């Protein structure tokens, strides 16, 4: 019995062959894929392609490098803490915003860049310094003190923990260093972990100081290990998305932080923007009036930053600030916030 031959190639089939080839030229098993799409055997497709003398322009293979198009996304209400710069954080202000977040039932947090200051890795000239003034306790001594205080009554506990604050931190080698900065930062991370079920971290320029010193690319999860961030999320981005009440926000630590930067980011990406990095406080909208353009201030203590406090300059003072996004609406918090009234709005 003679084998039944397939009919001659039609113009439509040849066109389909060319289109299929152009889509799969770089695939490892292109002829098998093309065969299924054209409805002819792989050998028939290969032969027809050569026979027809079809010439296509050269096709490039996909780049082997990753796309940076998947920043972190947090859904729901959240407290956004900009630029805490541990260990140079403003503990009193941060505790204020934590109290309000707790009163409002906020269980998520985003650190908006510059979580760590990395002063010891700075390229700036060394600063004059004051001695600590306290003997301090090492970690084992402090842990023992805390366990002892837990067995006291409430009033005695308050007095004991007040005394612990008075004793102060203990520089390990007599001077600030990376190990000491990270030790203090771990304490802050532990405290925040007890306040929130989910915490995300946006990269900032201060984290970049670590890259500059290492002169090598680095996975951001290495920071997770440095400060025992455990379940906290971090990604190689200087921004992330927050979606609350159907509203989308970019939590940004941008390269540019001059006047109107937040508004410009709104117009460029057509989204609400909560911006850190500038240490300025501003609540406005983009030119269209549709998107919030907020500069959140910072949670670093300007008095602990030598470059800002030891020598006067004509730049604006650093403004303490943070934002709670609740049901899609942003609440800008600052030093003059009426905390009692705000807590009553829970």
N, C-alpha and C positions, 0 to 999 in steps of 0.2 A: 504494500500500500504506500502510495506516495505521500510524503509529509506535506500537509497543507501549509502553503506559504501565506504570510501576512500580506495584506495589500500594500501597494506602494505608499511611500510617505506623502502625506498631503502637505500643503503649504502651512496649514494650521498646526500640524504636528511639528514641523520644522521650527516654526516660530516658538512653540511651546518648549522645544528642545533648547533653543538659544536662551530663552528667558530662564529656564530651569538651571542651565549651566552657569549663567551669570550670577545666580543666587547662591550656587553651591560650589563654585570653582575652588574655594579654599578648604572645603570639607574633605576629611580623610577618605570617606566612602562616597564620594560625589556621584559616581556612576550608578551605584545601587540606589541612591536617593532619587536621582534623575529618572531611572528606569521606572520607579513606582509612580512618579508624577506624570511621565509621558505615556506610560502604558506599553512600552516596548522593553525587550531585554536589555540588560546592561551592555552586552556586546553589540547589539544592534544600535543602541544610542551612541556608543563610542565610535563605531564604524561610520555611521551617518554623519557624525560631527566632523570626522577627518575627511570623508568623501566630499562633503559640501564645501570644504575649504573655508569654513567660517572663521573669521578672525575677530576677536573681541579685544577691546583695549585692556591693558594690564589691570589686574585687580590686586589690591593690597590685603594682606591678612590682618585680622584684628590685632590691635595692640595688646601685648601680653600684660600691660600694667593695669592696676585696678582703677575703676572709676570712683571718684569721690562724690557720690550722689545719694548716700544713705546715712545722713546724720541721725542722731538719736531723736526719737519722738516720744513725748510724754503726753498722756491723755488724762484730763481731769484738772481739778484745781491744784495750785502749787504755790509755795513760797519761793521767790527767786532772790538769792543772796548774791549780790555782785561784789567781786574783788575783796574777799575777806583777807587775803594775803597772810595766812597763818605763817609764822606765829605773831605777826604784827596786827592782829585783829582787834576790833573794838568790842570787847566782851559785853560791856553794859548794853550797848545798842543791840547787838545780836540777841542777847537774852530777852530784850524787850520784844523784838519781832517774833522770837520763838514763843513767847507767852501769848501773843496775839494769834499766831498760827494755831496754837493748841486750843485757844478759846473758840476759834472759828472751825475747828475740826479739820484743819489742813494736814494731810498725812503724806504729802509729797513735797520734794524740795529740788531746786536746781541751783547749783553753784555756777554763777555766770562768768566764769573765767578768773584767772589769777587766784586759784585756791591756795597756792603756795607762793610765798614771796621769793624764796631762794636768794636771800640777801648775800649769803656767803659765796654765791656763784655769779654775783653781779660783776659786770665789766667796769662799773664806776669806781672811782678812787675810794680807798678806805675812808671811813668816817671816824671822827673823834667819838669817844664813848665814855659813859659813866659806869662805875662799878655797880653791880646789882644791889649791894647794900644789905643782902640777906644771905644767911648761910645756906638755906634751902634744904630740901630732902631729896634723896635719890628715889628711884621708882619703888623699890621694895619698902623703904621707910614710909613713903607716902601711902602705899597700899595698906600697910599695917595701921597707919593713922586713920584711914577711912574706915577700915573694919572696926577699929575701936570706937569711932564716932557713931557707927550704926547702932551700937548697943546703948547709947545715951538717950535721954529724953529729948523731945523736940527742941526745947529752948537751948539745952546743952549742945545739941547737934549744930544748931545755927551758930553758936559761939565757937564751936570747934572748927567748923568749916570757914568761918571768918578768920580764925587764927591761921588756918592753912593758907588762905589767900595772903595774909600778912607775911608769912614765911617766905613766899615768893618762889620763883623758879630757881633751878640750880644749874648754871652753866657747867657742862661736864669738864671742860678743860680750862675754865677761867675766862674764856672768850666765846662769843657766839660762833657756831660752826654748823655745817650741814646736818650733822647728827643731832645736835641740840634743836635746830629748827624742826626737823622731822619728828623728834620726840614730842614737842609741844603740839605739832599738827596732828599727831595720832590721838592725842587727848581730845582735841576738838572734833575729829572725825568720829570718835567713840561716842561723844555727847550727842552729835547730830544723828547718829545711827539710832540712838535711843528715842529720838523725837519723831522720826519719819520712817515709814515703811518702804519708801522708794526715794533714792537720791541719785540724780544725774550730775555729771561734771562737764562743763564746757571748758575747753582749753583756753589759756590766755597767754599773753606775751611773757609773763614771768615763768610759766612752765617751759617756755622756749629757752630760758637760761640753761636748763639742764641739757638741751640739745646742743647749744653753743659750746658747752664745756666738753661734751662727749665727742663732738665733731662726727656724729653718726646718726642715721635715722634710728628711730626708737618707737616701739609699740607703746601707745598711751597707757596700756594696762600695766606697764612697769611702774607707773605712778601709784596704781592700785596697791601694788605690793609694798611700795615704800612707806605708805602711811596706813596700811591695814584697812583699806576701804571695803573689803569683803564683797558684799553684794552690790555696791554702788556701780553704776554704769559710766563708762567714759569711752569716747570715740575720737578719731583723729580729725576733729572739726573744732573751729572756733565759734560755732553756733549750734543751736539745736531747735527743734520745733516743740511748741507747747500748744495743745488743742484743748480748749476749755469752753463749755457752753456753746459749741459750734463755731467759736472764734479761733483763728490760727494766729499764733505769735511766733516770731523769731526771737530767741534769747541770744543776743549777739555780743561778741567781744571782737569788734572789727579792727582792721588795720588802720583805717582812718577814723579819727575821733574828734575832728575839729567841729566848729559850729555848724549846726544843721545836719550832722552826719546821720543821726537817727531818722530824720525826715527823708533824707536822700535814700537811705536803705529801704524805707517804706515804698517810695516811688519806684525804686528799681525792682523790688521783688513783690510789690503789690500785697503787702502783708503788714500786720501790726508788729512793731519792733520794741523790744525791751533791751536797751543797750547798756553795757558796762564799759570799762576801760578808761573813760574820760574822767571819772570821779566827779562829774558834774551832775546837777539835779535839774531836770527839765521835763515838764509834762505838756505836750502839745500834740498837734496832728500834722500829717503830711499836707502838701499843698492842696490835695483834693478834698481834704476834710474827712476822708473815709477811714483812715488808719491812725491808730495811736502811735506816736513817735516819742518814746519816753527814754530819757537818760536817767538811770536808776541811782546814780551816786556810787557810793562804795561802803564796805563794812570794815575797811582798814582804819586803824587809829593813826591819824596824821601826826600826833605827838610822838609816836614811836618810830617815825620815818625820818632819819637824819637829813636826807636831801630836802625834805619839806619843812623841817622845823628848826634846824640849826642855823640856817642862813635865810634871811627874808628874801622874798622874791615878789614880783608884781603879778604873778598868775593867781587866778581865783583859788580860794581855799578848797580843800577836799570836802565834799558834802556827804555826810552819812545818809544812806538811803537803801531801800529794798522795795520789792513789789510783791503783793499777793494778788494772784489772778483767781477770782472766784466767780463761777457761773459766767465766764467769758469776759468779765469786767476787771480792769486793773485798778488796784489800790496802791498808790505811791505812799510809802512810809518814810518818815524823816524825823529829825530831832524834835520838831515842834508838833508832832502828831499828838493828838489828844488820846492817849492810850486807853484810859478808862472808858471814854465814850465809844471808841472803836470796839473794845471788848464787849460792850453792851449790845453791839449789833450782831452778835453771833447768831 
